[in-house]
Amino acid sequence: MSRVQIVDPQTAPAPARNLLDAVQAQLGVTPNFIRVLANSPKALEGFLGLYGAASGFALDKATQERIALAVAEGNGCQYCVSAHTAIGRHAGLTNDEMALNRRGGSGQARAAAVVAFAKALNDSRGEVTTAEFDAARAAGLTDGELVEVIAVVALNVFTNILGKATRVEIDFPKIELLGAPAKAAA
């Protein structure tokens, strides 16, 4: 059960309702995560702004989903692993590819470098080594793409923390984490 109210789009105050209606119109659903975030319309607006900007990144949607899966698994966020598995399928990722992504790899060389860099960023909280940066560059990532990987990692760390802290109810097909999740106090 969620620790924070899951906002009902029908009864939400105007600022939140407008944002929730826009999500519903774009996705055809309003995930619980978005409904929890709607408790702060400004936080939801900020999230949607960066999420919308990411749609114009040089990194394609499948690559962004690979990153999201690696970060969610690394942070032990079952909601996000479940959500990004469903979204990853829509982006054309196979189950085998997503399993590799969750472990920090990929079946494609360039994508493997992107996911490895994203995992290193997440695991080290941004304190990546010069060798990790150089490996990403050697795989062909431009400075702009490196910044985009950092932005996608940051966006997903935010969603992971929100999902875990609020214990938002999973409204996607539930996917089990690969490792033992970190125990939280009840």
N, C-alpha and C positions, 0 to 999 in steps of 0.2 A: 504494500500500500504506500502510495506517495506521501512523503512528509510535507509536501506543499500542495495546496489546492490545484487540481486540474481544472483550469478555467473552462467554463461552458461558453462556447462562442455565442450562443443565443442570448445569454444574460450578461455578457461581459460589458464593461463600460466602453463608451465610444472609441477611445484611442486603441484599446486592445481589440475590440470587435472588428475595427477596420483592418487591422493587421491580420487577424485570424481569418477574416473573409478573403483577404488577398491570398493567403496560403492555401485555403480551401479551393479557391478558383484556379490556382496554379497547379496544385498537386492532386486535386480531387479528394483529398483527405486532410485532416488536421491532426497530425501525430500528437500523442500525449506530451512529448518533449516540448513541442511548440506551445501547447496549452499551459504547461507549467511555466515556461518562460514568459507567457503573457501576463503573469502576475506583476511584471514590471514592463509596461509597454515600451519604455525607453531601452531596456535591455533587449527586448524582442526586436525593436527597430534596429539596434546596433548589430545584432546577430544577422538579421535579414539583409542588412546593408552589405556586410562582408560576404555573406553567402551569395548574394546577388552579384557582387563584384567578381567573385571566384568563377562565375559562369563565363566571364570574358577572359580568364587567364589563358596563357599559352598552354598550361597543363590541361589536358583534356579531362573530361568527367571520369573516365575509367581510371586514369592515373590518380585523380583526387580521391576516388573511392579506395584505391589500393592504399593510399596514405592513411585514410580514415580507419581502415581495418587494422593496419599495423599499430596505429596510435591507440585505438580503442582496446585492442588486445593487450598492448603493453601497459595500459592503465587499468586493466581489469574492469572495463565498463561493459557489462552484458547488454544493457539497453542499446548502446552504440554499436556493438558488434552485431547485434540482431538487426538493427535498422540499416546499417551499411552493408550487410549481407544482402538484404532485400534490394536496396538501392543499387548495389554492385551488379546484381543480376540484370537489372534494367539497363545498366551501363554496358552490358555485354560481357561481364566477367564470368568465368566458369567457377564451379565449386572448387576444383583443383587449384586454380589460380588464386582464389580468395584464401584458401588454406595456406598457400605459400605467402601471400601478403600478410596474413595475420602473424606469421613467423618472421617477417621482415625481409621477405624475398619476392621473387617473381619468376615466371617462366620466360620472360622476355628480358634481354640484357639491359636495355635502357631503363625499363621499368624497375628492374632489380636494383639498379643504382639509385633511382629516385626513392624507392621504398627503404633501402638501406640507409640513405641519408636522413630520411624522415624518422626512422627508428632511432638513429644515433642522436638526432636532435631531441626527441622525446626522452630517450633513456638518460641523456646527460643534461636535460633541462637547458639545452642550447649550447652547452660547452663542448661543441664538436672539435675534433682535432683537425689540424691542417691536412693530414692524410685523408680524413673523411671528406673534407671539402674538395681536395684534389681528385679523389675518386669520382665524386659527382661531376666535376668539371670534365674529367677524362671521358666520362660517358656521354658528353656532349651538352650538358646543362649550361645554359647561359646564366649570367648574373641575374637577369630578370626571373628566370625559372627557379634559380636558387632561392630568391626572395619569395616567390610564390609557394615553394615547398614549405618555407618557414611560416608563411601566412596560413597555409592549410593545416599544418601541424598545430599552430596556435589556436585556430578556430576549433579544431577537434579536441584539444586539451580543455578548452572552455566547456564544450558540450559534454565531455567525459566527466568533468568535475560536477557540472550541474546534474547530470544523470545519476551519478553515484551519490552525491550529497542529498538529493531529494528523493532518491529511490523511486524514481518515476516508474509507473507500471508499464511494462513492455507490451506494446500494441502491434508488434511485428511478429512473424514466426520466431519463436525463441531459439536462440543459438547458444549452446554452452561454451563457456570460455575454455581455452586449451589448457591453461594451468589452473592451479588453485587460486581463486580470487582472494584478494586481501580481505581480512576479516574486519568488519566495522562494528563499532559498539552498537548495541541494540537501542 
